[in-house]
Amino acid sequence: MIRVYNLTYTYEKGRSPAVKGLNLEIDEGEYIAIIGPNGCGKTTLIRHFNALLIPSVGEVQVAELNTRDSKSLLEIRRRVGMAFQNADNQIVGMSVEEDVAFGPGNLGLPAAEVRRRVDQALEMVGLTGLQTHSPHTLSGGQKQLLALAGLLAMEPKIIVLDEPTASLDPEGKKKVLTLLKTLNLQGIGIIHVTHSMEEAALASRILVMNQGEVVADGSPGDILRRVEWLKSLGLAPPQITELMWQLQQRGEDVGTSIFTVDAAVEEISNLLERLKSARKA
Amino acid sequence: MYKLGYIFLESPVHKKDPRIKLIAVIALSIIILHVGFVGLLIASAAALVIALLARIPLGSLLRTLHPVLPFFGLLFLLYLFFTPGRPLPLFPIGPLLISHEGLTLGVLQVWKFLLLVVAASILTMTTSQSELTMGLEQLLRPIRITGVSSHDVAMMVSLALRFMPTLMDELELIRQAQLARGANLNPPRMSGKIRAMSHLAVPLAVNIFRRCDELIEAMEARGYQQGHRTYLRELVLSRSDYCLIAGILLLLITVIVT
């Protein structure tokens, strides 16, 4: 779906590139998390996925469409939706439904089709009933859901999110993350840039970036258990994984591919069970 | 919150196409500049009937006059004292002179301006902001020949309206942040007041530019391009709507010509 060949991007001439020599393939329907310290090039990379940035060197292709080709621009942006950290600055409509209608309107769809897509998108994110509300009256979480509805109304194949939960309360976070999971199950690809390892653990593939390069690419099981390595990059593994890792360091017999409280409870009960039976024997 | 006073109601006036209402208000403002007392009386009666049809509470309609009253009061006094003509009985009192002409002209002009404000208020109270921008976009279609797209103009208007409450909130945040750092935002002297104002305006302007960058990026990411686009609703004029517009224009021409 998205192919990146030898991508290098430099913001200003003479400065060191923000991403360098990057190669990447992303298939349809994948759920990918991108993690890495600040300034590692995550944001630069994802801005290439819908042609907001054009490579200095190399190529980016979205479903065979090259982002350098200005004729495919609208089609690329229709297929790859992008949500940013600050939802407030992405909302352009004076009411909820008008904001969702912005994307389909840009595609030049007839009013009846715009209406159908707006209703459908609002239904998907659970904002039905707020159609005529002013965006200003929504909570932070609702604004982010509205921003997502605006993307969904364009019926994208992939949604790219740049720290969508950074300024949300736990309730809002949960809603957005649940929605991402649901959308992914419906076949929409998700690319989620995040600082939270707990959120990254929800993906099926994690890319770790550092200094403009992808330094690791694998399943959460592969990546998140490398506790010391993550720490050396300035990243914190999920606390629950670190707990398991510290237990393991102390010589307890536990795995470290554990990212949720539920999985940890399971693992620790098993350990206790084993200890009990060992004592009896 | 900033809402231009739109009151959502089911009424024949609310349901009318925003273009008709815009044309009517523009026509009215031209007409009343050309008429005398009788015409003004008829126009005011018409405005009253429309307000009643729209089921606007008259109290809230009059309240919209509140902010402009001091200005119009001053205007009235200027007309009253500075129009030459036959003096009223008892005048002149010392240097003060009030003429018949001054009194009539003052009442007439202030009445005209008040009626204009009332008409504009009826428009904004019966038409939502989005309807207004859509109406504006369609009425401005002919400016295409100048190379400007009416879609772009409508987009600008609607963004300005959309960000008004956001910027109000932001201004309040900046004010509190400055107060928290010990700023005196209401100093006694004028020079100090201006300096205090800049302590609010400069950070606000910087924030607006930053917001703008993000907004443009988000709009581009959603496929925004200058020029043609479609909307959630389409405005359709019925035959009776066309008749109404023709009637308004006919009235306008008659008044101007006679």
Interface residues (C-beta under 8 A of the other chain):
Chain A: N50 L52 L74 R77 R78 G81 M82 F84 N86 D88 N89 Q90 I91 V92 G93 M94 S95 E97 E98 A101 F102 G103 P104 G105 N106 L107 G108 L109 P110 A111 V114 R115 V118 S134 P135 H136 T137 G150 L151 M154
Chain B: M1 K3 S128 Q129 S130 T133 M155 S158 L159 L161 R162 P165 T166 R211 E214 L215 E217 A218 M219 E220 A221 R222 G223 Y224 Q225 H228 R229 T230 Y231 L232 R233 E234
